[in-house]
Amino acid sequence: MSDRVAALVAHHSCALFEAEERGLRDELAAGFPQEQPLTADALWYADMTTGPDGHDVAVLDRLAEIEQRYGPDHLVTRFWVRARPTLLEAVGRTTDRLAVS
């Protein structure tokens, strides 16, 4: 696996927020450079608009599914709540780019 792909996976969908929840922010930042916004946005868009079964899903439905799956007090839900505005911005930017192309 290339270093770039490893960094994309390490940072997918606001993983920095999860790393903070787990006390691993510095390790993530030191080990994997953050990808440029255009590529990161596209990856996050794909993650946030694809359900666990591989079908297309609206981003708000995807976030609701994650919260339902993990429960309101789970670490994963806490990080998604914090990441939500950033994820919605990334999905919005990618949606706009797709509409133009």
Buried (B, 14 or more C-beta within 10 A) or exposed (E): EEEEEEBBEBBBBBBBBBBBBEEBBEEBBEEBEEBEEEEBBBBBBEBBBEEEEEEEBEBEEBBEEBBEEBEEEBEBBBBBBBBBEBBBEBBEBBBEEEEEE
